[in-house]
Amino acid sequence: MSSNKGAAFLKEFKEFIFFLQGLWGILTGISVFFPLSNVLSKVIPLGDFYDEPPGSGAFQYFSPEMVTAIATLITVFVILSTFIRRYEFEAQKKSQIHGQAWLSFAIGLLSLILYLVLNFGIYELFYGPLEIWGGDPRRLIGDIMLLLSYSAFFVLMTRAFMLLGLIEYFEHKS
């Protein structure tokens, strides 16, 4: 009985992957791999506090590779989690899912804004007033805030596109 469930899951997962090769899948794929491509293209500043030019990074302890790896892992987790919950979404009205997608998109943009504010202003906003100098372990707090806001941007954008893709997937399936 459980092997039938496993086979059914794999079959439906293959159908979903095939469907994702369309427009919404391409957008989701871009958002999944955007953390990886950002390391190459440097669209969103991600680097060490002492990188040149000034302001190109604010991380003290976390490397860009580690931040990118964590953001990508969380994003892939959200994709699989969203797919596993597909029947919960199927039971919802299309307008509710669409609203959730917009909410994810908006909060994702706010996360990016927060990340950029922290990246360019963490010294003036946090380190300077609290006299947190280089090598201080309290800079981990800033690194964690940067990591969370950076990751949230990619995760929420991916979720927004996944939800829109699920709407299309359910319409295509029925």
N, C-alpha and C positions, 0 to 999 in steps of 0.2 A: 504494500500500500504506500509506504513512504517513498519507494523507488519510483512509483507512478507520479507522486507529487514532485519529486526531483526532476523527472523527465519533462513534466508539464511546465515546470518553472523554466528549465533550460530552453524548451521550445519557445515559450513566450518571450524569454529574454533575448533569444536570437531574433525573433520577429521585431522586438523593440529596437535592437541594435540595427537591424536592417532599415527600420523606419527612420532611425536617427541619422541615416546617411543623407536625409533630405535637408531642407533649409534649417529647421529648428535644431537638428542634430549638428549641423555645421556650426551654428551659433553656440551651442552647448560645448562642442569640441574646442572652439576657439577660447571660450571662457575657462575651460579646464586647463588648456595648455598655455594660457596667457601668463600665469605665474612663471612658467618655464621660459617663455619667449621674452618676458620682461627683463630677465637677467641679460639676455642678448641685446635687446633693443633699448633698454634703460628708459622707457617711456615714463614709468613711475620711479622716482629716485629710490634706490635701495643700496645702501652701502654703509661703510664704517663712518663713525663720527669724524675721523681725521682724514677722510678722503678729500681729494681735490677735484673739482672746485668746492669751496665751502658750501655746505647745504646739500651736497649730493648724497649724504647719508647721515643717519643719526644713531645707528646701532653701535653699542659699545662692546657687547659680548657675543651677539648672534651674528653669524656670517650670512651674506646674501644667499648662499647656497642652502644653508639650513632653513632660512625663512621661506625660500622658494619651495623646498621639499615639504615643509610642514603645510604651507598653503595648498600645495598640490594634493597632498594626502587628504586633507580635510575636504577639499573640493570633490575628489573621487568618492570619498565616503558619503557626501551629501547626494551625489548622483545615485549611488547604489541604494541609499536610504530612501530617496524619493521614489525610485523604481519599486522597491519593496512595498511602499505604501500606496502604490498606484490604485488599488481598489478603494482605498479611503477617498482618494481624489475623484475617482470615477463616480462615487456616490454623491459627490458635491455638485452643485450647479456650476455650469461653465462660468458664470459671472463671478462666483466666489473664487474659483481658481484664478481667473483673470485678475481679480482684486489682490489676491495673494502674490501673484507675479509682480504686479505694480508695486506693492509694498516692499517686496524683496529688492526690486530694482531701486526704489527710492532710498531705502536704508543702506543698500550697497553704495550708492553715490555719497550718502552722508558718511559712511565708513571711509571712503576714499578721501573726502574732505578732512575728516578727523586725522587720518594718517598724514596727509600733507601738512596740516597745521602742526602736528607733533614733530614731523620730520624737520620742518624748517624753524620751529619755534620752541623745541623742547628745552634748549638751553635757557632761553629767556623766560619761559613759562615755569620750568620745573627745576632744572639743575642749578642755575644761578641763584635764584632766591633761597633755595634750600642748601646752598653751598655744597653741592654734590659734584666733586671734581673727578677727573679721569682716574679710573681704577677703583672707584668707590663701588662696592657691591650693590648699593642702592640704585645704580644705573640699570640694574636688571629690571627694575620696575618700569623704566622707560622702554627698555627693549621689549618687555612683554606687552606693554600698551601698543607699541608700534607693530609687533607681530600680530596681535589680535585685530587691530584695525586694518592692516594690510590683508590678512587672511579673510576677514569678514567681507571685504570688497569683492574678492574673487568668488567666495562661496555664495554670497547673496546674488551676484550676477548670474552665476551658473544655475542657482535655484530658480531665478526668474525665468530664464530660458527653458529650463527643464519643465516648469509648470506650463508654459505656453506650448511646449512640445507635447506634453501629455494631453492637452486639450485636442490638438490635432490628431494625436495617436488614437484617442478614443473615438473621434469622429471617423477616422480612416478605418478603424477596426469594426465599427458598426455599420 
